Amino acid sequence: MERPTHPANALPLSPTPLPRGERGHRPRPPLELLAPAQNARFGIEAIKHGADAVYIGGPAFGARYGAGNSVAEIQHLCDFAHRYRAKIFVTLNTILHDKELESARRLAHQLYAAGADALIIQDMGLLELDLPPIQLHASTQTDIRSPAKARFLADVGFSQIVLAREMSLPEIAAIARQTDITLEYFVHGALCVAYSGQCYLSHAHTGRSANRGECSQACRLPYSLLDDKGRTIAENRHLLSMKDNNQSANLRALIAAGVSSFKIEGRLKDLAYVKNITAHYRQLLDQIIADDPQYQRAASGRSTFSFTPQPDKTFNRGYTDYFTGGRQDDIAAFDSPAFVGQPLGEVAAIGDGWLDIAAEQPLHNGDGLCFYDAHGDIQGMRINRVAGQRLYPAAMPPELTAGATLFRNRDQAFERTLEKDSADRRIAINLCFAEHADHFTLTLTDEDHVQAAVDLPKTGLDHARDAATVAARLKENLGKFGQTMFTVATVELRLQEPWFLPPAAINALRRACAEKLAAARIATHPRPPRALPTAQAAPYPESELSYLGNVFNSKARAFYEKHGVKLIDDAFESGQEKGMVSLMITRHCLRHSFNLCPKEIKHLKPDPMTLINGNERLLLKFDCKACEMHVIGKMKKGVKLHILPVAP
C-alpha cells in the first residue's frame, strides 16, 4: 500500500505531553474523525469509509446555502449512523433575524426527534430559546482563539468547540490546559483567508452574507497589490486565496496538544472527495490508535477499502499545514484557486490533433490535463485516447506549446474506482449457538456488548451421525453474514449431541438475529446529553462587543447582556456600519508574503497597502502587534441583505 501523501512543507511536529490543567487532569476522549456530507447519501458513504461522526445541513440556517436536507433525510442518516455508534451533527450555524428565531427553535426540536446527536451553532440567541436536550457545539464562526473564550463557551453549555483554523499547537495546548471541553480542529480542506465569522467582504459588495451561508468567495478573485506610494508589488494574482489545509503529518502532535475531533472541510465537495479524504484520515488515525492503547476510536466497526486513499488526486489548491507550526512561507495559492493536480511531465512534441509527453506515470482515456499558458492562466483538456506516450485530446488547446509542463487534475481510473462501492464497514460479533431442552438459541454479542437472541424450536429436527462434519458445516453456515453490517470474530457451539439442522432454517435464524441486533444497536445508541451551564451566569471575556460580535437579534443581545456585556453593537449585516471598517481580519499577511515585514526588516514600517480588482479598491492595514492584516472597506451603496427562505 502506498504511504500517505503529506504536504511538502508540513514536517511532522514533535508531540508534547499534555500537562494537567487548571481544572484538573484532562481525560483522554476517543479520537473522532468528523467528515462532511452534502446530503444523506454522502453521509452514509462517509460512515462506510470510516467517519466516527458526520456534519450535515438541515432544511435551513446551515451556513451553506444550497446544501440543505429535509428532516426525513437527516433521520435516515441518523438511523444508518447509529448502527455504528457514529454521530450526526447538524449545522444550525447562521446568524438569525428575530423573525427566524421561532423557525430555528422548531427546527431544533424536529432535528432532535429525528435522532441528531448535536447542533453546531454560531448565534448565541439560540441559547435563550427553549431548545431540546441536545448537545451544542460551537461553530468555527464563533471565532475561538483564546482560553477565556473557550472557558466561557463551556460554562454556558457547549460540549464541543471548533477552534479557529489559524491556531498553532501551543495556542491549542493553552486552551486544552484551561478547559475540559472537547476540542475540534480542521485537518483538511479549503481554508478561508479570514478568521471564520469575521469576514464581511461578500455582504459589503453583494448583500450575500458569509455568516448566513452565502459567501461570494471574493477571496478567490485576482487582485493587484500597490504599496502606499502607488507602486505595484504584484499584479493580477490571487492574493487572498489560501492553499488547502492538510494536517496529515501533524495528527500526533494535535492529539498531544489536546485535539480529539479531527474535522474534514467540504459540505459542498463531491462524493469522490468525501470517500478519498475520509479513508485517508481513517487509516492515519487507526495507525495512531494501534500504536498507542491509550487512544480509542469514537465509533464502532472497521472499514476496508477497495482503493488506496490518495489526497493529491482529489481537488486541492496545493497543500499547507497553515499556522499549526507557527507562521511560515508558502501558505497561499497566488497563482490560481483552481485544482492544478499532479505534475506529469513536459510536452515533447505537438502534431495534428495529438501531442507526445515524456511521463513516467500511466495515463488513461478520459484523464483531465492542464497547463499554464504564456499569461500564467490555467488551460485544460480532456484526453480522448492514450497510445503510449502519445495523447489525443478531445480538442487541442491553441495555447499549448512544446516544453509546457502538464498536470493531471482528473485521474479517470481513480475516479471510476470511487464511483463504485469502495468501502465496507463491519461490526465484529461473537456468536453462540446453544442447545436447550426443546429449542436452540442463537445469540450474537457485538463489540459494544449489545446482544440479540433468536430461538429455533427442535420440532421436526433429527439427530445426525457424524458429529465432527455436522459441527463444521453448522459453524460455516452460522458464520455467513454476507452483505450485513457484521463480521464474525468467534463461533461457539454448545450442543449436547449432534443434530441435523437444515441450512434454510439456519439461514433464516441467522438473518432474523442479525436484523434484531442491528435494531438493538440503533435503539441503544448512546446519544450524548446536553451540557448544563454553570449555576451563575459566566461573565463574557469582554465588556463591549462591536459589529464583530455578530449580534443580529434581540435574543443574542439579551444573552450577552446577561453575561455582563455593557455595550453591544449590531451585526454588520444590520447595515449600521456606514464608514470604512475591517471587512476581513486575517492572519495571512501580504507584507510577510512579499518580504516586507517590519518585524523581519527593521527599517520598514507597516504602511497601508491597496488591493485592486477592477473597480474595487480595498485598503490593507497591518496590526503588527497582533500579527494580523485587516482588509478595509465599506458597504456599497444600494446593497441590501439577501433574505433566505425561512423554514416552514
Backbone hydrogen bonds, N-H to C=O, Kabsch-Sander energy under -0.5 kcal/mol:
donor,donor_aa,acceptor,acceptor_aa,energy
10,A,7,P,-1.8
11,L,9,N,-0.8
21,G,24,G,-1.4
22,E,177,R,-1.3
23,R,177,R,-0.7
24,G,21,G,-1.6
31,L,296,Q,-3.2
32,E,30,P,-0.6
32,E,260,S,-3.4
33,L,31,L,-0.5
34,L,32,E,-0.7
34,L,262,F,-2.6
35,A,33,L,-0.6
35,A,53,A,-2.5
37,A,55,Y,-1.4
43,G,39,N,-2.2
44,I,40,A,-2.5
45,E,41,R,-1.9
46,A,42,F,-2.4
47,I,43,G,-2.0
48,K,44,I,-2.4
49,H,45,E,-2.1
50,G,47,I,-1.7
51,A,46,A,-2.5
52,D,33,L,-2.2
53,A,33,L,-1.8
54,V,87,K,-2.2
55,Y,35,A,-2.3
56,I,89,F,-2.2
57,G,37,A,-0.5
58,G,91,T,-0.9
65,Y,213,G,-2.6
67,A,64,R,-2.3
69,N,58,G,-0.9
74,I,70,S,-2.0
75,Q,71,V,-2.5
76,H,72,A,-2.2
77,L,73,E,-2.2
78,C,74,I,-2.6
79,D,75,Q,-2.6
80,F,76,H,-1.7
81,A,77,L,-3.0
82,H,78,C,-3.0
83,R,79,D,-0.6
83,R,80,F,-0.8
84,Y,81,A,-1.9
85,R,82,H,-1.0
86,A,81,A,-2.1
87,K,52,D,-1.8
89,F,54,V,-3.0
89,F,87,K,-0.5
90,V,118,A,-2.6
91,T,56,I,-2.3
92,L,120,I,-3.2
94,T,61,F,-1.0
95,I,211,N,-1.9
100,E,97,H,-1.1
101,L,97,H,-0.7
101,L,98,D,-1.1
104,A,100,E,-2.4
105,R,101,L,-2.6
106,R,102,E,-2.5
107,L,103,S,-2.4
108,A,104,A,-2.3
109,H,105,R,-1.7
110,Q,106,R,-2.2
111,L,107,L,-2.7
112,Y,108,A,-2.0
113,A,109,H,-2.3
114,A,110,Q,-1.6
115,G,111,L,-0.5
115,G,112,Y,-1.2
116,A,111,L,-2.3
117,D,88,I,-2.6
118,A,88,I,-1.2
119,L,135,Q,-2.4
120,I,90,V,-2.6
121,I,119,L,-0.6
121,I,137,H,-2.7
122,Q,92,L,-0.6
123,D,94,T,-0.6
124,M,122,Q,-0.6
126,L,123,D,-1.5
127,L,124,M,-1.1
128,E,125,G,-1.4
129,L,126,L,-1.6
131,L,129,L,-1.6
134,I,132,P,-2.4
135,Q,117,D,-0.9
135,Q,528,P,-0.6
137,H,119,L,-3.0
138,A,160,Q,-2.6
139,S,121,I,-2.8
139,S,137,H,-0.6
142,T,139,S,-2.0
143,D,140,T,-1.8
145,R,143,D,-0.8
150,A,146,S,-2.1
151,R,147,P,-2.9
152,F,148,A,-2.2
153,L,149,K,-2.2
154,A,150,A,-2.0
155,D,151,R,-2.4
156,V,152,F,-1.7
157,G,154,A,-1.0
158,F,153,L,-2.3
159,S,136,L,-2.6
160,Q,136,L,-1.0
161,I,182,T,-2.3
162,V,138,A,-2.3
163,L,161,I,-0.8
163,L,184,E,-2.8
164,A,144,I,-2.1
167,M,164,A,-1.6
169,L,324,T,-2.3
172,I,168,S,-2.4
173,A,169,L,-2.7
174,A,170,P,-1.9
175,I,171,E,-1.4
176,A,172,I,-2.4
177,R,173,A,-2.3
178,Q,174,A,-0.9
178,Q,175,I,-0.6
179,T,175,I,-0.6
179,T,176,A,-0.6
182,T,159,S,-1.7
183,L,258,G,-0.5
184,E,161,I,-2.8
184,E,182,T,-0.5
185,Y,261,S,-2.4
187,V,263,K,-3.2
188,H,263,K,-1.0
189,G,245,N,-1.9
195,Y,585,I,-2.8
198,Q,195,Y,-2.4
200,Y,583,L,-4.0
201,L,583,L,-0.9
204,A,200,Y,-2.6
205,H,201,L,-1.7
206,T,202,S,-2.5
207,G,202,S,-0.6
207,G,203,H,-1.6
208,R,202,S,-0.8
209,S,207,G,-0.7
212,R,209,S,-1.1
213,G,210,A,-1.5
214,E,209,S,-2.6
220,R,217,Q,-1.6
221,L,218,A,-1.5
223,Y,237,R,-3.9
224,S,612,I,-2.2
225,L,234,A,-2.9
226,L,610,T,-2.6
227,D,231,R,-2.5
230,G,227,D,-1.9
233,I,225,L,-3.5
234,A,225,L,-1.4
237,R,223,Y,-3.0
238,H,334,F,-3.0
239,L,237,R,-1.9
241,S,238,H,-1.4
242,M,191,L,-0.5
242,M,240,L,-0.6
243,K,331,I,-2.5
244,D,318,G,-2.9
245,N,189,G,-3.5
246,N,320,T,-1.9
247,Q,187,V,-2.6
250,N,247,Q,-1.6
251,L,248,S,-0.7
254,L,250,N,-2.5
255,I,251,L,-2.5
256,A,252,R,-2.4
257,A,253,A,-1.8
258,G,254,L,-1.0
258,G,255,I,-0.8
259,V,254,L,-2.5
260,S,183,L,-2.2
261,S,183,L,-1.8
262,F,32,E,-3.3
263,K,185,Y,-2.7
263,K,261,S,-0.7
264,I,34,L,-2.5
265,E,188,H,-3.1
265,E,263,K,-0.5
269,K,266,G,-1.2
274,V,270,D,-1.7
275,K,271,L,-2.6
276,N,272,A,-2.7
277,I,273,Y,-2.7
278,T,274,V,-1.8
279,A,275,K,-2.3
280,H,276,N,-2.0
281,Y,277,I,-2.2
282,R,278,T,-2.2
283,Q,279,A,-2.1
284,L,280,H,-1.7
285,L,281,Y,-2.7
286,D,282,R,-2.4
287,Q,283,Q,-1.8
288,I,284,L,-1.7
289,I,285,L,-2.6
290,A,286,D,-2.5
291,D,287,Q,-1.9
292,D,288,I,-1.3
295,Y,292,D,-1.9
298,A,31,L,-1.1
300,S,84,Y,-3.0
302,R,426,R,-2.1
304,T,424,D,-2.5
306,S,422,S,-2.0
313,K,310,Q,-2.0
314,T,311,P,-1.6
317,R,318,G,-0.7
320,T,244,D,-2.2
324,T,321,D,-1.9
326,G,323,F,-2.0
333,A,241,S,-3.3
334,F,332,A,-0.6
340,V,338,A,-0.8
342,Q,408,R,-1.9
344,L,406,L,-3.1
345,G,406,L,-1.1
347,V,404,A,-2.3
348,A,356,D,-2.7
349,A,356,D,-1.2
351,G,354,W,-2.6
353,G,351,G,-1.3
354,W,351,G,-0.6
355,L,391,L,-2.0
356,D,349,A,-2.8
357,I,389,Q,-2.2
358,A,346,E,-1.7
359,A,357,I,-1.1
360,E,344,L,-0.6
366,G,383,I,-3.1
367,D,364,H,-2.0
368,G,410,R,-2.1
369,L,367,D,-0.5
369,L,381,M,-2.7
370,C,407,F,-2.3
371,F,379,Q,-2.2
373,D,377,D,-3.1
376,G,373,D,-2.0
379,Q,371,F,-2.9
381,M,369,L,-2.5
383,I,367,D,-2.7
384,N,382,R,-0.6
384,N,392,Y,-2.0
385,R,392,Y,-1.4
387,A,390,R,-3.0
390,R,387,A,-1.9
391,L,355,L,-3.2
391,L,389,Q,-0.5
392,Y,385,R,-2.5
394,A,382,R,-3.2
400,L,397,P,-1.5
403,G,347,V,-2.5
404,A,401,T,-1.8
406,L,345,G,-3.1
407,F,370,C,-2.5
408,R,342,Q,-2.9
409,N,368,G,-1.8
409,N,407,F,-0.6
410,R,368,G,-1.4
412,Q,410,R,-0.9
415,E,411,D,-2.7
416,R,412,Q,-2.4
417,T,413,A,-1.7
418,L,414,F,-1.7
419,E,415,E,-1.2
420,K,416,R,-0.7
420,K,417,T,-0.8
424,D,304,T,-2.1
426,R,302,R,-2.1
427,I,485,M,-3.2
429,I,487,T,-2.1
430,N,445,T,-3.0
431,L,490,T,-2.7
432,C,443,T,-2.4
433,F,492,E,-2.9
434,A,432,C,-0.6
434,A,441,T,-2.6
435,E,494,R,-2.7
436,H,439,H,-2.7
440,F,456,L,-2.8
441,T,434,A,-2.5
442,L,454,V,-2.8
443,T,432,C,-2.9
443,T,441,T,-0.6
444,L,452,A,-2.9
445,T,430,N,-2.5
446,D,450,V,-2.5
447,E,428,A,-1.3
449,H,446,D,-2.2
452,A,444,L,-1.8
454,V,442,L,-2.0
456,L,440,F,-2.9
458,K,438,D,-2.1
461,L,458,K,-2.5
462,D,500,F,-0.7
464,A,498,P,-1.3
467,A,465,R,-1.3
470,V,466,D,-2.5
471,A,467,A,-2.6
472,A,468,A,-2.1
473,R,469,T,-2.4
474,L,470,V,-2.6
475,K,471,A,-2.4
476,E,472,A,-2.1
477,N,473,R,-2.7
478,L,474,L,-2.7
479,G,475,K,-1.7
480,K,477,N,-1.1
481,F,479,G,-1.6
484,T,481,F,-2.7
487,T,427,I,-2.4
489,A,429,I,-3.3
490,T,429,I,-1.0
492,E,431,L,-2.8
494,R,433,F,-3.1
500,F,462,D,-3.1
501,L,499,W,-0.8
505,A,502,P,-0.6
506,I,502,P,-2.0
507,N,503,P,-2.9
508,A,504,A,-2.2
509,L,505,A,-2.2
510,R,506,I,-2.9
511,R,507,N,-2.5
512,A,508,A,-2.3
513,C,509,L,-2.3
514,A,510,R,-2.5
515,E,511,R,-2.4
516,K,512,A,-1.9
517,L,513,C,-2.3
518,A,514,A,-2.4
519,A,515,E,-2.2
520,A,516,K,-2.1
521,R,517,L,-2.2
522,I,518,A,-1.7
523,A,519,A,-2.4
524,T,520,A,-1.9
525,H,522,I,-1.2
527,R,525,H,-1.9
531,A,157,G,-0.5
534,T,155,D,-2.8
540,Y,563,H,-3.0
545,L,567,L,-3.0
549,G,546,S,-2.2
550,N,547,Y,-1.8
552,F,550,N,-0.8
557,R,553,N,-1.8
558,A,554,S,-2.4
559,F,555,K,-2.2
560,Y,556,A,-2.2
561,E,557,R,-2.3
562,K,558,A,-2.3
563,H,559,F,-1.2
564,G,561,E,-1.7
565,V,560,Y,-2.5
566,K,543,S,-2.6
567,L,543,S,-1.6
569,D,545,L,-2.9
571,A,551,V,-2.3
572,F,547,Y,-0.7
574,S,571,A,-2.0
575,G,572,F,-2.0
576,Q,571,A,-0.5
578,K,576,Q,-1.0
581,V,633,G,-3.0
583,L,581,V,-0.7
583,L,631,V,-3.1
584,M,631,V,-1.1
585,I,198,Q,-0.8
586,T,629,M,-2.7
588,H,193,V,-0.6
593,S,589,C,-2.1
594,F,590,L,-1.7
595,N,592,H,-1.6
596,L,591,R,-3.8
600,E,597,C,-1.1
601,I,597,C,-2.5
602,K,600,E,-0.6
604,L,601,I,-1.8
607,D,605,K,-2.4
609,M,620,L,-1.8
610,T,226,L,-2.4
611,L,618,L,-3.2
612,I,224,S,-2.2
613,N,616,E,-2.3
616,E,613,N,-2.5
618,L,611,L,-2.7
619,L,632,I,-1.9
620,L,609,M,-3.2
621,K,619,L,-0.5
621,K,630,H,-2.3
622,F,606,P,-0.5
623,D,621,K,-0.5
623,D,628,E,-2.5
624,C,622,F,-1.0
627,C,623,D,-1.1
628,E,623,D,-2.2
629,M,586,T,-3.1
630,H,621,K,-3.2
631,V,584,M,-2.9
632,I,619,L,-3.9
632,I,630,H,-0.7
633,G,581,V,-2.4
636,K,204,A,-2.5
639,V,636,K,-1.5
642,H,207,G,-2.6
643,I,641,L,-0.6
644,L,642,H,-0.5
